[in-house]
Amino acid sequence: MTTARHRAIRRLLSEGDVSTQSHLIELLAEDRILVTQATVSRDLKAIGAVRQRGADGSVRYRVAAEAPGNGAIGDLGRAFDEYVLRVTPTGGLVVVGTLPGAAHVVGRAIDESGIEGVVGTVAGDDTVLVVGGPGVAGVDVADRLENTGGSV
């Protein structure tokens, strides 16, 4: 559950202005993720979130995304834990949302993982399109990705 919760927190921080831990707890509750303030505090530290002041002077949490290295990340679990925000199956495809600038790292990790049913990937800036083989349902590919990727 921790990886899925971390992914949800990264997504919430990237989508909006979260200025307090109590606000983050409320947003997580809307996603049916119930946590305490202590858990949120630990999670923010674990994912490397920092409070930053915006141009307008407001303070909000941000994930300080590490710049992906030049080499491929062979460990799909690490790539998912560090960069993936959401996994959405649709038909024979899977759309993987990532932190900005990390899609190519995740796409390469998926390509190198040899997951059954994956024909290939197409990566943009923050989205990876995973193409399943003939007769392979996107939901099955998504399940394999999340299980191999170390999430729930």
N, C-alpha and C positions, 0 to 999 in steps of 0.2 A: 504494500500500500504506500510505502514511503516514496517510491519512484513516481507513482501516479500522482501523489500529492505534490511532490516537487514539480512535476510537469504542470500541474494545475496552477501552482503559485507562479511559475515562470510565465505562463500564459496570461494570468491576471495582471502581473506587473507590466508585461509588454503591451497589454491592451488598454490600460487606463492609468489614472492617477490614484495610486494607493499611497496615502501619506502616513497611515498609522497601522499598527498591527491589528487593532480592533476592527478597522475597516476591512483589512484582509480576511479576518475571521468571518465577518459578515458575508463577504463575497464567496468565500469557500463554502459557507453554509448554503448559499443559493445554489451551489453545485453539488449539494448533498455530501459535503466533506466537513464533518464536525471535528474541530480541533480546539485545544486550549491555547492560551496566550504563550505558555511555555513551549509548546510544540511548534507554534508558528515562529517563535524566536529562534529555536534550534534549526528549523527548516530554512529560514532566511539566511542564517549563517552558513548552513551546509551548501546552499546553492550559490553563495557568494553575492547575495543581494546587498546593496549599499543604499544609503539615503543620499540623494543628490538634490541640490538646489537648482531649480529651473531658471530660465531667463526672466520669468515674471516674479521670481523670489519665492515661489512655493517649493516645498520640500516633498519629495516622493521617493518611493523605493524603486530601484532599478537593478536588473541583473547585470553585473559587470561581466559580460561575455568575454571569455578569453579568445583571443584571436586564434583561429584554427591554424595549426602548423602547416608547413608546405607538404609534408608527407601524408599518406593516407592513414586514417585511424582504422586499424584492423579489428579493433575490439568493438563490435556492434553495441554491446551493453554499455560501454563507456560513452559512445557517441550518443546513444539514446538518453542516457542519464544526464549528460551535460547539455545537449542541444535541442532535443525534441520537445515540442509543446503539445502536439496533438497528433493522433493517428485516426484517419477517417476512411473507411472502406466505401467504395462505390462501384457497383458492377464488378468487373474484373480488374479494377484499379484500386490503388490505395494512395491517398493524399496525406503526406507527412509534413506537418507544419513545424518549422524550426525557428530558433533564434535568428535574427537577421545576420546574413553572411555565413551561415553554417550549413546550408543545404547541401553544398558540394561535399562536405565532410561526411555527412550522414549518408548521402547517396553512394559515395565511394565505399563506406563501411557496409552498406547493404549489398552492393555489387560483389564485394569481396567475401561476404559471409557465406555465400552458396546456399542461401535459404531455399528450400524446395518450393517450386512454383513461381519463383521470381525470374522473369525473363531479363529485366533490366530496369534502369532508373533514368529519369530526366530531372536534373536539379536546376533550380533558379537561385534566387538570393535567399529566400526563407521558406521555400516549398520544394518538396521532392515528390515527383509522381512515380509510383512504383507500379510496373506493369506485370501482371500475372500471366502465366502461360495459358494455352488453350484449355478451356473447361475449368479453370481455377477461379474460384470466387474470391473477390476482394476481401471479404470478411475472413476467409481462411488465411490469406496472406497477411492481413493485419494481425490476426492472432499469432501467427508464427513470428512475425516481426517483434511484437510486444513480448512474447515469451522468450525469444532468443535475445531480445534487447534488454532483458533484465527487469522489465516492469511487471506489473501485477500478475 
